[in-house]
Each structure stands twice: as C-alpha cells, then as structure tokens.
Amino acid sequence: MYTLKCLKGEDMPDVTSDALNAVKILNRLSFLSTEESLVMIKNYCLQSTLGKYNRIPLITPDGTEGDTGRAEELSEIEKQILLGESERLEFKAGWQYSHHTNGPNKDISSDIIKTLSAFMNTLGGTLIIGVQDDGEICGLEESDFKLHSKLQKMEKIDKIKRNIDDMFDFLIGSQHTSLKNIYIEQVNGKTLLVIGVKISQRPVYVKLDKTESFYVRSSASTRELSGSQMVEYINDKFYREIDGKQEKQSAFEVPKEQLPDLGGYPEIYREAKVQP
C-alpha cells in the first residue's frame, strides 16, 4: 500500500488562488464549516500538485521513500483513493462481508447506508466498496464475491447492486434514488463498486428499528445528530428565513456575485448551486 508523501516547499501550489478565496467566502457566509473548509483546501492543494507536476510522490508503509509514480499512469479512481478518506470520500472493504469474521455481516451494509445519507445531508460524496480503511485495494473478489461463489462475476455484481438499491429505497426512501449512482471500476484486476450521491435539497433520514435517524459528515467520519443539534443543522442547511417565515432553500444556495471566478476548481460552484 502506497500513500501520498507530504508535499512541502516548491511542490505546494499557489495558495492565493481564487478557488481558495471562494472556500474562505463560503466559510465566512456559514455555508461551509471550518472543518469542511480545511478538507476542501487540503484536497485542492493535493489535486493541484498532481496536475501541476504530473507526478505522485510516494512513501512505502514503513515510511521510506518509494518510487515516484507518474499521474498519467493512474486512473481517476486510483488518484481518488490515494487522497484518502475525507468528508466526501469513504472506503469499505465489503458490502455485507466482514474480513474480521470471514463471513457475512449485515451491519456493514447498514453503516454504508448511514454514510450515504450523511453525504447527502452534507456536501455529497463517494463511497468505494473494495478498499480497506487505509486505502489498500482488496476488491470485491476478497469480500462479497465469496458470498455468491456459485454465480458468475456479472451475476454477482448485479445481485450486489440490486441489494444496495433495495436497501437504499427501504431505509432512506425511493424519493432520493435519483441522487444515487452506482458503477463498477476495475483496478489491477480487482473489482470496485462505487456509489456516488449528490447533495439533497431536503433532509435525509435513515429508518432503522422503527425510528428515523439523521446523519452528517464531519471530517472523515459519519456522525448522528439528534435533538436541538439536528433541528439547528436542518434549519441552517435546508431553510432560510424570509420576513419572519422559514422557507425551503436549495442547499448551499449562494448569490453568484458573492463568489470570485473559481478558475480550475469549478466543483465548488456545483456544490454551492451556482452556475459560473
């Protein structure tokens, strides 16, 4: 397993870019928390460095410097995995397979559904199944495929995808299905299942044990909110007050004139629901 080497000095991109100014403005307007802003800035610096120098500094697991890989030799999904888990990215080794017990564990799939709802309540995000927490790619071959040994590969994939769709609709609700996208990636002969979800325009709840729970992302973890914390978060993120009355708003709605030109980082516009 290789991880990104810490980038210093001349390898760091220009931190005075319009993209980072936009993050600061979103933070000042309370559309992004301090934690959310720091995660965006970190990812921007890493992504900018990959693009500028067209290479990826690597270190081996024992901390010694390894060979420097070139960015064009890696797929987009590999670059994403190298950045590590974050507020908008989560890894799971399996959907319903536990490496600890070497057998089925449906609690894992429930945790995945909670994370997807948290993404939808925060900034959207991507969950990759077939990757360990530390970024090591194990593939579905080492997890859920073992639970369906009598099926052909495509039959296994279809069965897992149908199970995810069914559980998503049952626990979150079919009204949110349009925000979800599931697809397959192949990395060095290993199969990854990628679930991407967009920001929801309304609060997303998970129905477990006859109760509804509300989750958000905080840094690289999923956190449940309840009581006054949940009410305050929902009011701040999904509603705005006009003439003393609360009205539904698009998540992270920001007037275009309040944001600078983002240049090479247009995804912040998409997150803010603003057209550049």
C-alpha positions in Angstrom: 0.0 0.0 0.0 1.4 3.4 -1.0 0.2 6.7 0.4 0.8 10.3 -0.6 4.0 11.8 0.6 3.8 15.1 2.5 4.3 17.9 0.0 6.5 20.9 1.0 8.2 24.0 -0.3 8.2 24.2 -4.1 5.9 21.3 -4.5 3.0 23.2 -3.0 0.6 25.0 -5.3 -0.2 28.7 -5.1 -2.4 29.2 -2.0 -3.6 32.6 -3.1 -5.8 31.2 -5.9 -9.4 32.3 -6.5 -10.5 28.7 -5.6 -9.2 29.0 -2.1 -10.6 32.5 -1.8 -14.0 31.0 -2.7 -13.7 28.5 0.1 -13.0 31.3 2.6 -16.0 33.2 1.4 -18.3 30.2 1.7 -16.9 29.7 5.2 -17.5 33.3 6.2 -21.1 33.1 4.9 -21.5 30.0 7.1 -22.2 27.7 4.1 -19.1 25.7 5.0 -17.8 24.9 8.5 -14.2 25.4 9.4 -13.7 21.6 9.2 -15.3 21.4 5.7 -13.2 24.3 4.5 -9.9 22.7 5.7 -10.8 19.5 3.9 -11.5 21.3 0.7 -8.3 23.3 0.9 -6.3 20.1 1.6 -7.8 18.3 -1.3 -7.4 21.3 -3.6 -3.7 21.5 -2.7 -3.1 17.8 -3.4 -5.1 17.8 -6.6 -3.4 21.0 -7.9 0.0 19.5 -7.1 -0.9 16.3 -9.0 -1.9 18.3 -12.0 1.0 20.8 -11.9 3.8 18.3 -11.6 2.2 15.3 -13.3 3.7 13.0 -10.7 2.8 11.4 -7.4 5.4 11.3 -4.6 5.0 8.0 -2.7 6.1 6.5 0.5 6.2 2.8 1.5 4.3 1.5 4.5 7.4 1.7 6.7 7.8 5.4 5.9 10.8 5.2 3.5 10.6 6.9 0.1 9.5 4.7 -2.7 9.5 5.1 -6.5 7.7 8.2 -7.8 4.7 7.3 -9.9 3.5 9.4 -12.8 0.0 10.7 -12.6 -0.9 9.6 -16.1 -0.2 6.0 -15.2 -3.1 6.0 -12.7 -6.8 6.0 -13.3 -9.1 8.7 -11.8 -10.3 6.2 -9.2 -6.8 5.4 -8.1 -5.9 9.1 -7.7 -9.1 9.5 -5.6 -8.1 6.5 -3.4 -4.6 8.0 -3.0 -6.1 11.1 -1.5 -7.5 9.0 1.4 -10.8 9.2 3.2 -12.3 12.6 3.7 -15.6 14.4 4.3 -16.6 13.4 0.8 -14.9 10.0 0.4 -15.3 6.8 2.4 -13.8 3.3 1.9 -15.4 -0.1 2.7 -13.8 -3.4 2.2 -17.2 -5.1 1.6 -20.9 -4.5 1.4 -22.0 -7.4 3.6 -18.8 -9.3 4.1 -16.6 -8.9 7.2 -12.8 -9.5 7.0 -12.7 -9.9 10.7 -15.1 -12.9 10.8 -14.5 -14.0 7.1 -18.2 -14.2 6.7 -21.4 -12.2 6.2 -22.2 -9.2 8.4 -25.3 -7.1 7.5 -24.4 -4.4 10.0 -21.8 -3.3 7.5 -24.4 -2.5 4.9 -26.4 -0.6 7.4 -23.3 1.5 8.2 -22.9 2.2 4.5 -26.5 3.4 4.1 -25.9 5.7 7.1 -22.8 7.1 5.4 -24.6 7.7 2.1 -27.4 9.6 4.0 -24.7 11.7 5.7 -23.1 12.6 2.4 -26.5 13.7 1.1 -27.1 15.9 4.2 -23.6 17.5 3.9 -21.8 18.0 0.6 -22.5 14.8 -1.3 -19.8 12.2 -1.7 -18.4 8.9 -2.9 -18.2 5.5 -1.2 -15.9 2.9 -2.7 -16.5 -0.7 -1.8 -13.5 -3.0 -2.2 -11.0 -0.7 -0.4 -9.7 -1.0 3.1 -9.8 1.9 5.5 -6.0 2.5 4.9 -6.5 2.7 1.2 -5.4 -0.8 0.3 -7.4 -2.1 -2.6 -8.7 -5.6 -1.9 -11.6 -5.8 -4.4 -14.9 -7.5 -4.2 -13.1 -10.7 -5.0 -11.8 -10.7 -1.4 -15.2 -9.8 0.1 -18.7 -10.1 -1.2 -17.9 -12.3 -4.2 -17.2 -15.0 -1.7 -20.8 -14.9 -0.5 -22.0 -15.7 -4.0 -19.5 -18.3 -5.1 -21.9 -20.2 -7.4 -22.7 -17.2 -9.5 -20.8 -15.8 -12.5 -19.0 -12.5 -12.0 -21.6 -10.2 -13.7 -24.3 -12.1 -11.8 -22.5 -11.4 -8.5 -22.2 -7.7 -9.4 -25.9 -7.4 -10.4 -27.0 -9.2 -7.2 -25.0 -6.8 -5.0 -26.2 -3.7 -6.9 -29.8 -4.8 -6.6 -29.3 -5.4 -2.9 -27.9 -1.9 -2.5 -30.8 -0.4 -4.4 -33.4 -2.3 -2.4 -31.8 -1.4 1.0 -31.4 2.2 0.0 -35.0 2.5 -1.0 -36.2 0.7 2.1 -34.0 2.6 4.7 -33.7 6.0 3.0 -36.6 6.2 0.6 -37.1 5.8 -3.2 -37.8 9.6 -3.4 -34.0 10.0 -3.1 -33.0 7.4 -5.7 -32.3 10.0 -8.4 -29.4 11.3 -6.2 -27.6 8.0 -6.3 -25.3 6.5 -8.9 -23.7 3.0 -8.7 -21.0 1.9 -11.1 -18.1 -0.6 -11.3 -14.4 0.2 -11.6 -11.5 -2.3 -12.4 -8.1 -1.6 -10.8 -5.3 -4.1 -11.4 -7.7 -6.9 -12.0 -9.7 -6.1 -8.8 -13.4 -5.1 -8.9 -14.5 -2.0 -7.0 -18.1 -0.9 -6.6 -18.5 2.9 -6.4 -21.6 4.6 -5.0 -21.8 8.4 -5.6 -24.6 10.5 -4.1 -25.4 14.2 -4.6 -26.4 16.8 -2.0 -30.1 16.5 -1.1 -32.4 19.5 -1.3 -34.2 18.3 1.8 -33.2 16.4 5.0 -32.5 12.7 4.5 -33.3 10.3 7.3 -32.5 6.6 7.8 -35.3 4.3 9.1 -33.8 1.7 11.4 -35.6 -0.2 14.2 -38.8 1.7 13.6 -37.1 5.0 14.3 -35.7 7.7 12.0 -32.1 8.9 12.4 -30.3 11.8 10.9 -26.6 11.7 10.0 -24.0 14.2 8.7 -20.3 14.0 7.7 -17.7 15.5 9.9 -14.1 15.3 8.5 -13.8 11.7 7.6 -16.5 10.3 9.9 -20.2 9.9 9.9 -22.0 11.5 12.9 -25.6 11.2 14.1 -27.3 14.4 15.1 -30.4 14.4 17.3 -32.5 16.9 19.4 -31.6 20.5 19.2 -28.4 19.8 17.2 -30.4 18.2 14.4 -33.0 20.9 14.4 -30.3 23.7 14.2 -28.4 21.9 11.4 -31.6 21.3 9.3 -32.7 24.9 9.7 -29.2 26.2 8.8 -28.7 23.9 5.8 -32.1 23.5 4.3 -34.2 26.5 5.2 -33.9 30.3 5.2 -35.9 32.9 7.0 -37.8 35.5 4.8 -40.0 38.1 6.5 -40.0 36.0 9.7 -41.1 32.8 8.0 -39.0 29.8 7.1 -38.9 28.7 3.5 -37.1 25.8 1.9 -33.9 26.7 0.0 -31.5 24.9 -2.3 -28.7 23.5 -0.2 -25.7 25.9 -0.1 -27.5 28.5 -2.3 -25.2 31.5 -2.8 -25.7 34.6 -5.0 -23.3 34.3 -7.9 -22.0 37.9 -7.4 -20.7 36.9 -3.9 -18.2 34.4 -5.4 -15.0 35.1 -7.3 -14.0 33.3 -10.5 -13.0 29.8 -9.4 -10.8 29.1 -12.4 -9.7 25.5 -12.2 -11.9 24.4 -9.3 -15.5 24.7 -10.7 -16.8 21.9 -8.4 -17.3 24.4 -5.6 -19.7 26.2 -7.8 -21.6 22.9 -8.3 -21.7 22.3 -4.5 -22.9 25.9 -3.9 -25.6 25.5 -6.6 -24.2 28.5 -8.5 -23.5 28.5 -12.2 -20.2 30.1 -13.1 
